[in-house]
Amino acid sequence: MNYIAILRSRNYVYKLGSALENKGYKFEIVSTPSHVSKGGCGLCLKFPEELMEVVIAVANESNTPIKEVYSINSGHSKNKYRRI
């Protein structure tokens, strides 16, 4: 299962992405799904379930607060997102 982390700004997304990349972790920077966006940043960090604790720890270390985390559940016609 994959997750997305919503941050306050694009700068935070890129800062956290850079910190994770420097530690050798794999993730994607993707567009935030419109129905979870809530008018914030248009980008989010997508990562596999096994990196959940790492992403949170690196976010805390690099002072890049995560606003929300959602799990991605694949549906027949579109993905469903559940807030964690």
C-alpha positions as CSV (number, residue, x, y, z in Angstrom):
1,M,0.0,0.0,0.0
2,N,1.1,3.5,-0.7
3,Y,0.7,6.7,1.3
4,I,0.8,10.4,0.5
5,A,2.0,13.1,2.9
6,I,0.5,16.6,2.6
7,L,2.8,19.4,3.6
8,R,2.2,23.2,3.9
9,S,4.0,24.3,0.8
10,R,6.0,23.2,-2.3
11,N,9.2,24.3,-0.5
12,Y,8.5,21.8,2.3
13,V,7.7,19.0,-0.2
14,Y,11.0,19.6,-2.0
15,K,12.9,20.0,1.3
16,L,11.6,16.8,2.7
17,G,12.1,15.0,-0.6
18,S,15.7,16.2,-0.7
19,A,16.3,15.0,2.9
20,L,14.9,11.6,2.0
21,E,16.8,11.4,-1.2
22,N,20.1,12.2,0.6
23,K,19.4,9.2,2.9
24,G,18.8,6.9,-0.1
25,Y,15.0,6.4,0.2
26,K,12.7,6.1,-2.8
27,F,9.5,8.2,-3.1
28,E,7.7,10.3,-5.7
29,I,6.6,14.0,-5.7
30,V,3.1,14.0,-7.2
31,S,0.1,16.3,-7.6
32,T,-2.1,16.4,-4.6
33,P,-5.5,14.8,-5.3
34,S,-8.1,17.5,-5.6
35,H,-10.5,16.0,-3.1
36,V,-7.8,16.0,-0.3
37,S,-6.1,19.2,-1.3
38,K,-8.1,21.7,0.8
39,G,-6.6,24.7,-0.9
40,G,-3.0,24.0,0.3
41,C,0.0,23.0,-1.7
42,G,-0.5,21.4,-5.1
43,L,2.2,18.8,-4.5
44,C,2.6,15.9,-2.1
45,L,5.0,13.1,-1.3
46,K,4.0,9.6,-2.3
47,F,5.8,6.7,-0.5
48,P,5.4,3.0,0.3
49,E,3.9,1.9,3.6
50,E,7.2,0.6,4.9
51,L,8.7,4.2,4.9
52,M,5.9,5.7,7.1
53,E,8.1,6.0,10.2
54,V,11.1,7.1,8.2
55,V,9.2,9.9,6.5
56,I,7.8,11.2,9.8
57,A,11.2,11.0,11.5
58,V,13.0,12.8,8.6
59,A,10.2,15.4,8.5
60,N,10.8,16.1,12.2
61,E,14.6,16.2,11.8
62,S,14.4,18.6,8.9
63,N,11.7,20.9,10.4
64,T,9.2,20.2,7.6
65,P,5.9,19.6,9.4
66,I,3.5,17.2,7.7
67,K,-0.1,18.4,7.8
68,E,-1.8,15.1,6.9
69,V,-1.1,11.6,5.8
70,Y,-3.5,9.5,3.6
71,S,-3.4,5.8,2.7
72,I,-4.2,5.1,-1.0
73,N,-6.6,2.3,-1.7
74,S,-7.0,1.4,-5.3
75,G,-10.6,1.3,-6.5
76,H,-12.2,0.1,-9.8
77,S,-12.3,3.5,-11.4
78,K,-10.4,5.7,-9.1
79,N,-8.3,5.7,-5.9
80,K,-9.8,6.2,-2.5
81,Y,-7.9,8.1,0.2
82,R,-8.2,7.5,3.9
83,R,-6.8,10.0,6.4
84,I,-4.4,8.4,8.9
